[in-house]
């Protein structure tokens, strides 16, 4: 934890934190126990009576991303413990946790991750100024003076900062604006998914928990939406405790912090994170105990409900009639004067960006399927269909392609209505609509591939296939229009209730809430666990405004605003057996239509399946420093010769070095730069470690520019800069005399042993000719390239990251395979005994890590949530 943090969090302070946490959780658990009985009664009643809405036309995929990886690539991370920037290989598995490895090789060898982050509650910042503004506001009265060094310096102009009001902050940066946009989309997708951490499949625990949180906050006079209702139950409760605890600690500890403003801010962030971890551990244990107790009592409660259902319903209706007679006149006046005039304005503000987002989802889906159909026309064959369908099946989980849909919700602004109705932020509604968009996209894709799979056995030739694809696309779009209208109308009604009900409860509280106790005597003692006066009162208030909300949404549908359907318009199920198809075994396009003569071993099948979306495929060419090969030292091998013995040793992850790399990349200058020991604006000695890291930097496949290369220092690995190869996995050194510690391959299967020199008679073009596919070049041999004759890639030899670019209607002819740009930034390769010879990355090697847990590394023990 650190001496400074321990000084401020002594034994007395820890005891106070534990007592405060226990008090808050005790009150919450009382609310949870009450709400659990009500939620159980509502669940059983719904099960018996049934009152479902219109049946969805699209199929729903049960397990969308099991054993798949969303994204992987390299980026720089700032390590607070040693104040240095380090290259990390980041993997985003199917659970949307952010998992950081030492490098790509560590991930492929299944070594322990450095950090595992659950991003629930975090905000993604792309500017240091935004971050400094939030940090300054977190500790009032402590602001660095003008001209002084800020708390954080970023070596590039493209930072990515994960900020949390209570937990640890994470600092990353990349080298280009395009990379920043991609990583921002990935991080936002992670935050969006992790914020929605309370499972909606639970019909009892989830509503009981959310209602208990709401009741607890209302008992503290806190009405309206809450931004920190995000993450799983333990995270939400930890936020609930910290909301009350942190102001007290800030008042007590803030004045005692010493040092410059930057040091005090840094210390306060560490203290807040330490307290949050303490609260999290205590909350996890106490909430689990409360859950276990309720689950233990559930069988007896459920038996009582099923036995006395009619009596419970009668008793509740009697109570509701009495409360309605008392509350409804006052509630109707309040609705008429303060709510009704603004409902149409709120609805219009919600409808415009939401409907634009759903329309964009429809457009993206239509374009992807149409492009696939045109490519099949030009290429032909079932193999191409399988290839495209495997990519299409994960379209909804492609952060970059879905970003244009999500961005539409950024236009949501309630303006003056937000202050009137005490809505702290619109982020709750934005994220909810975006989750609906992703779900509708996945439902449309799943329905399309299910119908197409059913038709494949009946088709005769390529023409029939293309006609069937077009016909199925039209059917799915009709179903999508109907379902998206239903989903949006439900979203609008829920959002209007979330905005207006807290406002009404706050308005009515002074005159009504104090009188509710007298209605308790109307509830039979045997039914007191299933009927609560407070809940019945809120239902009466909801009924007072529900009629106006339903009418507003209905009028919008009648006027056909934003392509909404009328409630009376019911789409008769034209595919009576379609939902039966959705219950069948999931379609594995690659396995079913791969044409392999023998079945794959189970291990190979799993490995291949995990690789389907291991790196996001993109059509924009390679990233400026995509890693093409691993530069490794053989265990026990001598250190490589230094190109320039007079050069000063450098830290390959320093601030100035990254800056120089960026500057020289833009100038196209490959001249070696002077190296210097660099840190994050502080004077620190070089980190003493048994493992020294090296950088392997490669340039983009479009420009062919080479990042600056620094001489290798004594004891470090080899720094090598290579132009991107048009062949998957290919690497050719940029300039003569560049020595590699591991063999690089000009073409798939060809090896150039260590020490080989590659010479160019002319400036190296973006695509380099290979001497001969599969040929071995002897040690010390030189390979001369006189003409840029690009070799033809072989699909079978391409790595997991290789792709077939997506052909558009304007250019239906597909291009050659190119490496994916999403491999990320340069990887650090350790040079200790831990690493071995270079190996081909195993296909789809993916370990599905849990975002929560404790990770012990050289950078400290990090417990992630």
C-alpha positions in Angstrom: 0.0 0.0 0.0 2.9 2.3 0.6 4.2 4.2 3.6 2.4 7.4 2.8 -1.0 5.7 2.4 -0.4 3.7 5.6 0.4 6.8 7.5 -3.1 8.3 6.7 -4.9 5.0 7.0 -3.8 4.0 10.5 -5.6 1.4 12.6 -8.1 3.9 14.0 -9.0 5.1 10.6 -9.4 1.6 9.3 -11.7 0.8 12.1 -13.8 3.8 11.4 -14.1 2.8 7.7 -15.1 -0.7 8.6 -17.8 0.5 11.0 -19.2 3.0 8.5 -19.3 0.3 5.8 -21.0 -2.1 8.1 -23.6 0.5 9.0 -24.5 1.4 5.4 -24.6 -2.3 4.4 -26.8 -3.1 7.4 -29.4 -0.6 6.4 -29.2 -1.8 2.8 -29.6 -5.5 3.7 -32.7 -4.6 5.6 -34.1 -3.0 2.5 -33.0 -5.9 0.3 -34.7 -8.5 2.5 -38.0 -6.5 2.2 -37.7 -6.1 -1.5 -36.7 -9.8 -2.0 -40.2 -10.9 -0.8 -42.0 -8.4 -3.0 -39.9 -9.4 -6.1 -40.5 -13.1 -5.4 -44.2 -12.5 -5.2 -44.2 -10.5 -8.5 -42.2 -13.2 -10.2 -44.5 -16.0 -9.2 -47.6 -14.0 -10.0 -46.2 -13.2 -13.5 -45.4 -16.8 -14.0 -49.0 -17.9 -13.2 -50.9 -15.1 -14.9 -48.6 -14.2 -17.7 -48.8 -10.8 -19.3 -46.1 -10.7 -22.0 -45.9 -8.1 -24.7 -45.8 -8.7 -28.4 -43.7 -11.6 -29.5 -40.3 -10.7 -31.0 -39.9 -11.5 -34.7 -36.1 -11.8 -34.6 -34.3 -14.8 -33.0 -32.2 -14.3 -29.9 -28.7 -15.9 -29.6 -28.3 -17.5 -26.2 -24.4 -17.4 -26.0 -23.1 -14.7 -28.4 -19.4 -14.8 -27.6 -18.5 -17.9 -25.7 -14.7 -18.5 -25.8 -14.0 -15.6 -28.2 -11.8 -12.6 -28.0 -13.2 -9.1 -28.8 -9.9 -7.3 -29.4 -6.2 -7.6 -28.9 -3.3 -5.3 -29.6 -0.4 -3.2 -28.1 -0.4 0.1 -26.4 1.7 2.0 -23.9 0.8 2.0 -20.2 2.1 4.3 -17.5 3.3 2.4 -14.5 2.9 4.5 -11.4 5.3 2.4 -9.2 8.4 3.2 -11.3 7.0 6.2 -13.1 7.8 4.8 -16.6 5.8 4.0 -19.7 5.8 0.4 -20.7 4.5 -1.4 -23.7 1.7 -3.8 -22.9 -0.3 -6.4 -25.0 -4.0 -5.9 -24.2 -6.6 -8.5 -24.7 -10.4 -8.0 -24.4 -12.0 -11.4 -23.9 -15.7 -12.2 -24.2 -16.4 -10.9 -20.7 -15.2 -7.5 -21.7 -12.5 -7.3 -19.0 -9.2 -5.5 -20.0 -6.3 -7.9 -19.5 -2.8 -6.6 -19.9 0.2 -8.9 -20.5 3.9 -8.2 -20.5 3.9 -8.8 -24.3 2.2 -10.9 -26.9 4.5 -13.9 -26.3 3.4 -13.9 -22.6 -0.2 -14.1 -23.7 0.4 -16.9 -26.2 2.3 -18.9 -23.6 -0.5 -18.5 -21.2 1.6 -16.7 -18.6 -0.1 -14.7 -15.8 -1.5 -11.3 -16.8 0.1 -8.1 -15.4 -3.3 -6.4 -14.8 -6.9 -7.4 -15.1 -9.4 -4.5 -15.1 -13.2 -4.5 -14.7 -14.0 -1.1 -16.3 -17.4 -0.6 -14.7 -17.9 3.0 -13.5 -14.9 4.3 -15.4 -14.9 7.2 -17.9 -12.7 7.1 -21.0 -10.8 10.4 -21.4 -8.8 11.3 -24.5 -7.2 14.5 -23.2 -4.9 15.1 -20.3 -6.6 18.4 -19.7 -9.9 16.6 -19.1 -8.2 14.4 -16.6 -6.5 17.2 -14.8 -9.8 19.0 -14.5 -11.4 15.9 -12.8 -8.4 15.4 -10.5 -8.4 19.0 -9.4 -12.1 18.8 -8.6 -11.6 15.6 -6.6 -9.5 17.4 -4.0 -10.8 21.0 -3.6 -8.3 23.6 -2.7 -5.3 21.7 -4.1 -4.5 23.0 -7.6 -1.0 23.1 -9.1 0.2 26.6 -9.8 0.6 27.7 -13.4 3.9 26.6 -14.9 4.4 23.6 -12.5 4.5 20.1 -13.8 1.1 18.4 -13.8 0.3 15.1 -12.2 0.6 13.3 -15.5 2.7 13.9 -18.7 1.8 11.9 -21.8 4.7 11.2 -24.3 2.3 11.4 -27.3 -0.7 13.5 -28.2 -3.0 10.5 -28.1 -3.7 9.5 -24.5 -6.4 7.2 -23.2 -7.1 7.5 -19.5 -9.5 5.4 -17.5 -10.8 7.6 -14.7 -12.9 6.4 -11.7 -14.2 8.6 -8.9 -13.0 6.2 -6.2 -10.8 3.4 -7.7 -7.4 3.5 -9.3 -6.8 5.3 -12.5 -5.1 3.8 -15.6 -3.0 5.7 -18.1 -2.4 4.6 -21.7 -1.3 6.2 -24.9 -0.8 5.3 -28.5 1.1 6.8 -31.5 -1.7 7.9 -33.9 -5.1 9.4 -33.9 -6.6 6.4 -35.7 -5.4 4.1 -33.0 -6.8 6.3 -30.3 -10.2 6.2 -32.0 -10.1 2.4 -32.2 -9.0 1.9 -28.6 -11.5 4.5 -27.4 -14.3 2.5 -29.1 -13.0 -0.7 -27.6 -12.7 0.8 -24.1 -16.2 2.4 -24.3 -17.6 -1.0 -25.3 -16.0 -2.5 -22.3 -17.4 0.2 -20.0 -20.8 -0.1 -21.5 -20.9 -3.8 -21.1 -19.4 -3.9 -17.5 -21.8 -1.1 -16.4 -24.6 -3.4 -17.2 -23.3 -6.0 -14.7 -26.6 -6.9 -13.0 -28.0 -9.8 -14.9 -31.5 -9.3 -16.3 -32.1 -13.0 -16.5 -32.6 -13.1 -12.7 -36.3 -12.3 -12.2 -36.0 -12.0 -8.4 -32.5 -11.0 -7.3 -32.0 -8.3 -9.9 -35.3 -6.3 -9.2 -34.9 -6.8 -5.5 -31.4 -5.4 -5.6 -32.2 -2.3 -7.7 -35.3 -1.5 -5.8 -33.4 -1.8 -2.5 -30.7 0.6 -3.8 -33.4 3.1 -4.8 -35.3 2.8 -1.5 -32.1 3.3 0.5 -31.1 6.4 -1.5 -34.6 7.8 -1.2 -34.4 7.3 2.6 -31.4 9.7 2.4 -33.5 12.2 0.3 -31.6 11.3 -2.8 -34.0 11.0 -5.7 -33.4 10.7 -9.5 -31.0 8.7 -11.6 -27.7 7.6 -10.1 -24.6 7.5 -12.4 -22.8 5.0 -10.2 -25.5 2.3 -10.5 -23.0 0.4 -12.6 -21.2 -2.9 -12.4 -22.1 -6.0 -10.5 -23.9 -5.9 -7.1 -20.7 -5.7 -5.0 -19.4 -2.8 -7.1 -22.7 -0.9 -6.9 -22.8 -1.4 -3.1 -19.1 -0.3 -2.8 -20.1 2.9 -4.7 -23.0 3.4 -2.4 -20.7 3.2 0.7 -18.0 5.4 -0.9 -20.6 8.1 -1.8 -21.1 8.7 1.9 -17.7 7.8 3.2 -15.4 9.7 0.9 -16.5 13.2 1.8 -15.8 12.4 5.4 -12.3 11.1 4.6 -11.6 14.1 2.3 -12.4 16.5 5.1 -10.3 14.6 7.7 -7.3 13.6 5.6 -7.2 16.4 2.9 -5.7 19.1 5.2 -3.0 16.7 6.5 -1.6 15.9 3.1 2.0 17.2 2.6 4.2 18.1 -0.4 3.5 19.9 -3.7 0.1 20.0 -5.1 0.9 17.2 -7.6 2.1 15.0 -4.8 -0.9 15.6 -2.7 -3.2 14.8 -5.6 -1.3 11.6 -6.3 -1.4 10.6 -2.6 -5.1 11.3 -2.4 -5.8 9.0 -5.5 -3.8 6.2 -3.8 -5.7 6.7 -0.5 -9.1 6.7 -2.3 -8.2 3.5 -4.1 -7.0 1.8 -0.9 -10.2 2.7 0.9 -12.3 1.5 -2.1 -10.5 -1.9 -2.0 -11.2 -2.2 1.8 -14.8 -1.4 1.3 -15.1 -3.8 -1.7 -13.8 -6.8 0.3 -16.1 -6.1 3.3 -19.1 -5.5 1.0 -18.5 -8.7 -1.0 -18.6 -10.8 2.2 -21.6 -9.1 3.8 -23.7 -9.0 0.7 -23.0 -12.7 0.0 -24.2 -13.5 3.5 -27.4 -11.6 3.0 -28.0 -13.3 -0.3 -27.4 -16.7 1.2 -29.9 -16.0 4.0 -32.6 -14.9 1.5 -32.0 -18.0 -0.7 -32.3 -20.2 2.4 -35.8 -18.7 3.1 -37.0 -18.7 -0.5 -38.6 -22.2 -0.6 -40.8 -21.5 2.4 -41.8 -18.1 1.0 -42.5 -19.4 -2.4 -44.7 -22.2 -1.0 -46.7 -19.6 1.0 -47.1 -17.4 -2.1 -48.4 -20.3 -4.3 -50.8 -21.5 -1.6 -52.3 -18.0 -0.7 -51.9 -16.2 -4.0 -55.5 -15.1 -4.2 -55.6 -13.8 -0.7 -52.4 -11.9 -1.1 -53.7 -10.3 -4.3 -56.9 -9.4 -2.6 -55.1 -7.9 0.4 -52.8 -5.9 -1.9 -55.7 -4.5 -3.9 -57.5 -3.4 -0.8 -54.4 -1.6 0.5 -53.9 0.0 -2.9 -57.5 1.3 -3.0 -57.0 3.0 0.4 -53.7 4.6 -0.6 -55.1 5.6 -4.0 -57.9 7.5 -2.3 -55.5 9.4 -0.2 -52.6 10.1 -2.7 -54.2 10.2 -6.2 -55.9 13.6 -6.0 -52.6 15.2 -4.9 -50.6 13.3 -7.4 -52.9 14.2 -10.3 -52.6 17.9 -9.5 -48.8 17.6 -9.4 -48.7 15.7 -12.7 -51.0 18.2 -14.4 -49.0 21.3 -13.3 -45.4 20.0 -13.3 -45.1 16.9 -15.5 -47.7 16.8 -18.3 -46.6 20.0 -20.1 -43.1 18.6 -20.5 -43.7 14.9 -21.5 -43.8 15.6 -25.2 -40.6 17.6 -25.1 -38.8 14.9 -23.2 -40.1 12.3 -25.6 -39.0 14.2 -28.6 -35.5 14.7 -27.1 -35.3 10.9 -26.5 -36.8 9.8 -29.9 -34.5 11.7 -32.3 -31.1 10.3 -31.3 -32.4 6.9 -30.4 -34.2 6.4 -33.7 -31.2 7.6 -35.6 -29.1 5.1 -33.8 -31.4 2.2 -34.6 -31.7 3.4 -38.2 -27.9 3.3 -38.4 -27.9 -0.3 -37.1 -30.2 -1.2 -39.9 -28.0 0.6 -42.5 -24.8 -1.1 -41.2 -26.4 -4.5 -41.3 -27.8 -3.9 -44.8 -24.5 -2.7 -46.1 -22.5 -5.7 -44.7 -24.9 -8.3 -46.1 -25.1 -6.5 -49.5 -21.3 -6.2 -49.8 -21.0 -9.9 -48.9 -23.5 -10.8 -51.6 -21.7 -8.8 -54.2 -18.4 -10.4 -53.3 -19.9 -13.8 -53.5 -21.1 -12.9 -57.0 -17.6 -12.0 -58.1 -15.7 -14.7 -56.2 -18.2 -17.6 -56.0 -18.0 -20.7 -54.0 -19.3 -21.8 -50.6 -15.9 -21.3 -49.0 -16.2 -17.5 -49.5 -19.7 -17.5 -48.0 -18.4 -19.4 -45.0 -15.6 -16.9 -44.6 -17.9 -13.9 -44.7 -20.5 -15.5 -42.5 -18.0 -16.1 -39.8 -17.2 -12.4 -39.8 -20.8 -11.3 -40.1 -21.8 -13.5 -37.1 -19.8 -11.2 -34.8 -20.8 -7.9 -36.3 -22.7 -6.7 -33.3 -19.6 -7.1 -31.1 -17.2 -5.2 -33.5 -16.6 -2.0 -31.5 -15.3 0.0 -34.5 -18.1 -0.9 -37.0 -20.8 -0.4 -34.3 -19.3 3.0 -33.2 -21.3 4.9 -35.9 -24.5 3.6 -34.3 -23.5 4.3 -30.7 -22.3 7.9 -31.6 -25.9 8.9 -32.5 -26.8 8.8 -28.8 -24.2 11.4 -28.0 -26.8 13.9 -29.4 -29.1 13.2 -26.5 -29.5 16.4 -24.5 -32.4 17.2 -22.1 -31.1 20.8 -21.6 -33.4 22.6 -19.2 -35.5 19.5 -18.5 -32.5 17.9 -16.9 -32.4 20.5 -14.1 -36.2 20.6 -13.7 -36.5 16.9 -13.2 -33.2 16.4 -11.2 -31.5 14.2 -13.8 -27.9 14.2 -12.9 -26.7 12.8 -16.2 -28.0 11.4 -19.5 -25.4 8.7 -19.6 -27.8 6.2 -18.0 -30.2 6.5 -21.0 -27.4 6.6 -23.6 -25.8 3.4 -22.4 -29.2 1.7 -22.2 -30.1 2.6 -25.7 -26.7 1.5 -27.0 -27.1 -1.9 -25.3 -30.5 -2.2 -27.1 -28.8 -1.4 -30.4 -26.2 -4.1 -30.0 -28.8 -6.6 -29.0 -31.0 -5.8 -32.0 -28.0 -6.0 -34.4 -27.0 -9.4 -33.0 -30.7 -10.7 -33.2 -30.8 -9.5 -36.9 -27.5 -11.2 -37.7 -28.5 -14.4 -35.9 -31.9 -14.6 -37.7 -30.2 -14.0 -41.0 -27.6 -16.7 -40.6 -30.3 -19.2 -39.3 -32.5 -18.6 -42.3 -29.6 -18.8 -44.7 -28.3 -22.0 -43.2 -31.8 -23.5 -43.6 -31.8 -22.6 -47.3 -28.3 -23.8 -48.2 -29.4 -27.4 -48.8 -32.0 -26.3 -51.4 -29.8 -24.1 -53.5 -28.6 -24.9 -57.0 -25.5 -22.8 -58.0 -24.2 -19.3 -57.3 -27.2 -17.4 -58.8 -29.7 -19.2 -56.5 -27.4 -18.4 -53.5 -27.3 -14.7 -54.2 -31.0 -14.5 -54.8 -31.7 -16.3 -51.6 -29.4 -14.0 -49.7 -31.3 -10.9 -51.0 -34.7 -12.5 -50.3 -33.7 -13.4 -46.7 -32.2 -10.0 -46.1 -35.5 -8.4 -47.0 -37.4 -10.7 -44.6 -35.0 -10.0 -41.8 -35.2 -6.2 -42.3 -39.0 -6.3 -42.0 -38.7 -8.3 -38.8 -36.0 -5.8 -37.6 -38.3 -2.8 -38.3 -41.0 -4.3 -36.2 -38.8 -5.4 -33.3 -36.9 -2.1 -33.2 -40.2 -0.2 -33.0 -41.3 -2.4 -30.1 -37.9 -2.0 -28.3 -37.8 1.7 -28.8 -41.4 2.3 -27.5 -40.6 0.3 -24.4 -37.3 2.2 -23.9 -39.2 5.6 -24.3 -41.8 4.6 -21.7 -39.1 3.4 -19.2 -37.0 6.5 -19.7 -40.0 8.8 -19.1 -40.9 6.9 -15.9 -37.2 7.1 -14.7 -37.3 10.8 -15.2 -40.7 11.7 -13.9 -41.4 9.3 -11.0 -38.5 10.4 -8.8 -39.5 14.0 -9.4 -43.1 13.2 -8.4 -42.0 11.3 -5.3 -39.9 14.2 -4.2 -42.7 16.7 -4.7 -45.2 14.5 -2.8 -42.9 13.5 0.0 -43.7 16.4 2.4 -47.4 15.9 2.3 -47.8 12.1 1.7 -44.8 10.1 3.0 -45.4 10.9 6.7 -48.9 9.6 6.5 -48.1 6.2 5.0 -47.4 4.5 8.4 -51.1 4.4 9.2 -51.8 2.0 6.2 -49.5 -0.7 7.7 -52.4 -2.0 9.8 -54.3 -3.0 6.7 -51.7 -5.7 5.8 -52.2 -9.2 7.3 -49.1 -10.3 9.3 -48.8 -13.5 7.2 -48.5 -11.4 4.0 -46.3 -8.7 5.4 -43.2 -10.1 3.6 -44.9 -9.8 0.2 -46.9 -6.5 0.5 -45.1 -3.2 1.4 -46.8 0.1 1.9 -43.9 2.0 0.4 -44.0 -0.1 -2.8 -47.8 0.2 -3.1 -47.6 4.0 -2.7 -45.1 4.2 -5.6 -47.3 2.1 -7.8 -50.2 4.5 -7.2 -47.9 7.4 -8.1 -46.8 5.6 -11.2 -50.4 5.0 -12.3 -51.1 8.7 -12.0 -48.6 9.6 -14.8 -48.5 6.3 -16.7 -51.7 7.2 -18.7 -50.1 10.5 -20.0 -46.8 8.7 -20.9 -48.6 5.9 -22.8 -50.7 8.4 -24.7 -47.7 10.4 -25.7 -45.9 7.4 -27.1 -49.0 6.2 -28.8 -49.5 9.5 -30.6 -45.9 9.4 -31.8 -46.6 6.0 -33.3 -49.8 7.0 -34.9 -48.1 9.9 -36.6 -45.4 7.5 -37.8 -42.7 9.5 -36.2 -39.2 8.0 -36.5 -40.7 4.8 -38.1 -42.6 3.7 -35.0 -45.4 1.2 -35.4 -48.9 1.5 -33.8 -49.6 -0.7 -30.9 -52.6 -2.1 -32.8 -50.4 -3.2 -35.6 -49.4 -6.8 -34.8 -47.1 -8.6 -37.2 -48.4 -12.1 -37.6 -45.7 -14.7 -37.4 -45.0 -15.6 -41.0 -42.4 -18.1 -39.9 -44.1 -20.4 -37.4 -41.1 -22.7 -37.2 -38.5 -19.9 -37.0 -38.3 -19.9 -33.2 -37.8 -23.6 -33.2 -34.7 -23.1 -35.3 -33.4 -20.7 -32.8 -33.4 -23.5 -30.2 -31.2 -25.7 -32.3 -27.4 -26.2 -31.9 -25.5 -23.0 -32.8 -24.1 -22.8 -36.4 -20.4 -23.3 -36.8 -19.8 -22.2 -40.3 -16.1 -23.0 -40.4 -16.6 -26.5 -39.0 -19.6 -27.4 -41.0 -18.5 -26.2 -44.5 -14.7 -26.3 -44.2 -14.5 -29.4 -46.4 -11.9 -31.1 -44.2 -11.7 -34.8 -44.9 -11.1 -35.7 -41.3 -12.6 -34.2 -38.1 -10.3 -31.8 -36.2 -9.0 -32.8 -32.8 -10.9 -31.2 -29.9 -8.0 -29.1 -28.9 -7.4 -27.7 -32.4 -11.1 -27.0 -32.8 -11.2 -25.0 -29.6 -8.0 -23.1 -30.5 -9.4 -22.2 -33.9 -12.8 -21.2 -32.5 -11.1 -18.8 -30.1 -9.3 -17.0 -32.9 -12.4 -16.0 -34.9 -12.4 -12.4 -33.5 -9.1 -12.4 -31.7 -8.1 -9.3 -33.6 -10.6 -6.9 -35.1 -10.3 -7.0 -38.9 -10.2 -3.6 -40.6 -9.9 -2.4 -44.1 -7.6 0.6 -43.5 -4.2 -1.0 -43.7 -1.7 -1.7 -40.9 -1.0 0.3 -37.9 2.2 2.3 -37.9 4.0 -0.2 -35.6 2.2 -3.5 -36.0 4.3 -6.4 -34.7 5.1 -8.8 -37.5 7.5 -11.2 -35.6 8.9 -11.7 -32.2 12.6 -10.7 -31.6 13.8 -13.1 -29.0 17.1 -14.2 -27.5 17.8 -17.9 -27.2 18.3 -19.0 -23.6 21.9 -18.8 -22.8 22.8 -17.2 -26.2 25.4 -14.4 -26.3 24.1 -10.8 -26.5 23.8 -9.4 -30.0 26.4 -7.0 -31.3 25.6 -3.3 -30.9 25.4 -1.3 -34.1 26.8 1.7 -32.4 28.9 1.1 -29.4 29.3 4.8 -28.7 25.6 5.4 -28.3 24.3 5.9 -24.8 22.0 3.2 -23.3 18.3 4.0 -23.4 15.1 3.0 -21.8 13.0 1.9 -24.7 9.8 3.0 -23.1 10.8 6.5 -22.2 8.8 9.6 -22.8 11.2 11.4 -25.1 12.0 8.3 -27.1 8.3 7.7 -27.9 8.1 11.4 -28.8 11.1 11.1 -31.1 9.6 8.0 -32.7 6.4 9.9 -33.5 8.2 12.9 -34.9 10.5 10.9 -37.1 7.7 8.7 -38.3 6.0 11.8 -39.7 9.2 13.0 -41.3 10.0 9.5 -42.8 13.5 9.7 -41.2 15.1 6.4 -40.3 18.3 8.0 -38.9 19.2 6.7 -35.5 18.5 9.2 -32.7 20.4 9.9 -29.6 19.1 7.9 -26.6 18.6 9.1 -23.1 17.1 7.8 -19.9 13.5 9.1 -19.8 10.7 8.9 -17.3 7.4 10.7 -16.8 8.9 14.1 -16.1 10.8 12.9 -13.0 14.4 12.0 -12.3 14.6 8.4 -11.4 17.3 5.8 -11.8 16.9 3.0 -14.4 14.7 0.3 -13.0 16.8 -2.6 -11.7 15.2 -5.8 -12.8 16.2 -9.2 -13.9 14.3 -8.7 -17.0 15.2 -5.9 -19.5 12.5 -5.2 -22.1 13.1 -4.4 -25.7 10.9 -2.9 -28.5 10.2 -4.4 -31.8 8.8 -1.7 -34.0 7.3 -2.1 -37.4 5.8 0.4 -39.8 2.4 0.5 -41.5 1.9 -1.5 -44.7 0.5 1.6 -46.5 3.3 4.2 -46.2 6.3 2.0 -45.7 7.8 4.5 -43.3 10.3 3.3 -40.7 10.2 4.4 -37.1 13.6 5.5 -35.7 15.9 2.8 -34.4 17.9 3.1 -31.3 21.1 1.1 -30.6 20.8 -1.8 -28.3 22.2 -1.2 -24.9 24.3 -3.7 -23.0 22.1 -6.4 -21.5 19.0 -5.4 -23.5 17.4 -7.2 -26.5 17.6 -6.1 -30.1 15.7 -3.1 -31.4 14.7 -3.7 -35.0 12.5 -1.6 -37.3 11.0 -3.4 -40.2 8.6 -2.3 -43.0 5.3 -4.0 -43.1 5.3 -7.0 -45.4 2.4 -7.7 -47.8 2.7 -11.4 -46.9 1.2 -12.6 -43.6 3.9 -12.9 -41.0 6.6 -11.6 -43.3 9.4 -9.3 -42.2 12.3 -7.7 -44.1 14.8 -5.4 -42.3 14.8 -1.8 -43.3 18.3 -1.2 -44.4 21.5 -3.2 -44.4 23.3 -4.3 -41.3 20.2 -4.5 -39.0 20.7 -7.6 -36.9 17.9 -9.7 -35.5 18.0 -11.9 -32.4 15.3 -14.1 -33.9 14.7 -15.3 -37.5 12.3 -13.3 -39.6 10.5 -14.8 -42.6 10.1 -12.9 -45.9 7.3 -15.3 -46.9 5.2 -17.8 -45.0 7.4 -20.7 -44.1 10.7 -19.1 -45.2 13.3 -18.4 -42.5 16.2 -16.0 -42.5 18.7 -17.1 -39.8 20.0 -14.7 -37.2 22.6 -12.3 -38.5 21.3 -12.3 -42.1 21.6 -9.0 -43.9 19.0 -7.8 -46.4 20.2 -5.1 -48.9 18.1 -2.9 -51.2 19.5 -1.4 -54.5 16.7 1.1 -54.5 14.5 2.7 -51.8 12.4 0.0 -50.3 8.9 0.0 -51.7 5.9 -0.8 -49.6 5.8 -4.4 -50.9 9.1 -6.4 -51.1 9.8 -9.4 -53.3 10.8 -12.7 -51.8 13.8 -14.6 -53.0 11.8 -17.8 -53.1 8.9 -19.1 -51.0 10.0 -21.6 -48.4 13.7 -21.1 -49.2 16.2 -20.9 -46.3 18.9 -18.3 -46.5 22.2 -19.4 -45.0 23.8 -17.5 -42.1 25.4 -14.2 -43.1 23.9 -14.3 -46.6 22.6 -11.1 -48.2 19.3 -10.9 -50.1 19.1 -8.2 -52.8 15.8 -6.8 -53.9 15.8 -5.1 -57.3 12.1 -5.0 -58.1 9.0 -4.7 -56.0 7.4 -7.9 -57.1 4.8 -8.7 -54.5 4.4 -12.4 -53.8 1.0 -14.0 -53.8 0.0 -14.8 -50.2 -1.2 -18.2 -49.2 -4.3 -18.3 -47.0 -3.3 -21.4 -45.2 0.0 -19.8 -44.0 -1.5 -16.6 -42.8 -1.5 -15.9 -39.1 -4.6 -15.4 -37.0 -4.5 -11.7 -37.7 -4.5 -12.0 -41.5 -7.7 -11.0 -43.3 -9.4 -10.7 -46.6 -10.4 -7.1 -47.0 -14.0 -6.4 -47.4 -15.0 -5.5 -50.9 -17.5 -2.7 -51.4 -20.2 -2.4 -54.2 -17.9 0.1 -56.0 -15.0 -2.3 -55.9 -16.4 -5.9 -55.7 -13.1 -7.5 -56.6 -11.4 -8.5 -53.3 -7.8 -7.5 -52.8 -4.9 -9.7 -51.5 -4.7 -10.6 -47.9 -3.0 -8.1 -45.7 -2.1 -8.3 -42.0 -4.6 -6.9 -39.6 -3.8 -3.4 -38.3 -5.1 -4.3 -34.9 -2.1 -6.2 -33.7 -1.4 -2.9 -31.9 1.8 -1.3 -30.9 5.3 -2.6 -30.5 5.8 -5.4 -28.1 8.5 -5.5 -25.4 10.3 -8.8 -25.4 12.0 -10.0 -22.3 15.6 -11.2 -22.6 15.8 -13.3 -19.5 15.8 -17.1 -19.2 12.1 -17.1 -19.3 11.9 -16.7 -23.1 12.8 -19.3 -25.6 13.2 -19.5 -29.3 10.7 -17.8 -31.5 7.5 -19.9 -32.0 4.6 -19.5 -34.3 1.7 -18.0 -32.3 -0.7 -20.9 -31.5 -4.0 -20.5 -33.4 -6.5 -18.7 -31.3 -4.7 -19.2 -28.0 -7.0 -17.5 -25.7 -7.5 -17.7 -22.0 -10.7 -16.3 -20.8 -9.6 -14.4 -17.7 -11.9 -13.2 -15.0 -12.0 -9.4 -14.7 -12.0 -9.7 -10.9 -9.2 -11.0 -8.8 -5.8 -10.3 -7.5 -2.8 -10.1 -9.8 0.7 -10.0 -8.3 3.5 -8.6 -10.4 6.6 -6.5 -10.3 4.4 -3.4 -10.3 2.7 -4.3 -7.1 -0.3 -6.4 -6.0 -3.3 -5.2 -8.0 -6.8 -6.4 -7.1 -9.3 -5.7 -9.9 -13.0 -5.5 -9.6 
